[in-house]
Amino acid sequence: MRIIFCGTPEFAVPSLWRLAAEPGISVESVITQPDRPRGRGQHVSSSPIKEAALVHNLQIYQPETIKSDSAQEFLKRVAPDAVVIIAYGQIIPARLLTIPRLGWINLHASLLPHYRGAAPIHWAIANGETTTGLTTMQIDAGMDTGPTLLQHELKIGADETSPELAARMSEIGASLIVDSLLRLDRGEISPQPQDSAKATYAPILKKEGGRIDWTRTAEQIYNRMRGFAPWPGAYSTFRGQTCHLWGRPEKIEAARESGAPGEIISSAREVYVICGEGTHLGLEFVQLEGRKRITAREFANGARITPADRFV
């Protein structure tokens, strides 16, 4: 089977490695985003998929936009049996979808039709889900609306963060994508339409989504801390300064369970924040804007917390 692999981030790398090593599958080319400035220093660098493709001496194609005429000509020239697409980062125009005979096969990090969209791993954790999964599908002109092939369900750890879950899912997904391709080619599975009436959505993350709403329960805030790691994280404002926070739900004695959401309780050993419904977040680390991350105890000592202090 001759395929093109289309992807960009680290999440897609295990699938490319597995496909490149699979007998009976030939990766004819890899399509990935152009080299761009990345990181704090904004140095121009390659995508993780490009780096992986170089290791395997695979042909690399980096169109500025997949919608270009030259991209269409490239796909027609290669004429693959299938295009595997995983987190590429651009919308595929409808006119390209019919070029491979088996279609464009996508690995999506949810049990579709749940959590369609750009950030399914983040939102599943942020919403307190305990299970999630992976779906392979043939993409169509919609957003994650195409017919599904195979699914794999898995548990979300109680303290698992988005990067941790993504790393786990990317390894499992590599086997699922290979199995889907081979079984589809042999006629052992048929694409199944999704029930759009059951669809839920996982929109792209925005910075403002990381602001903590202290009227939520401590458990809900903790889920968002895990889900929105590493970006946008979970942040609040203290004495006019933005600060990122890390912590976990804790139970404290009933006598200290009163106060307004966002109020800080500091003792010789512990620092808590009052949350919604009388719950408490045990504060572990604080990072004021422009400074290094410190422990909650160091923060409380340095700030000399008073009864009037609170996060807003």
Summary of the structure (lengths in Angstrom):
residues: 312
radius of gyration: 23.0
end to end distance: 56.7
largest distance: 73.2
contacts: 980
relative contact order: 0.11
helix: 31%
strand: 27%
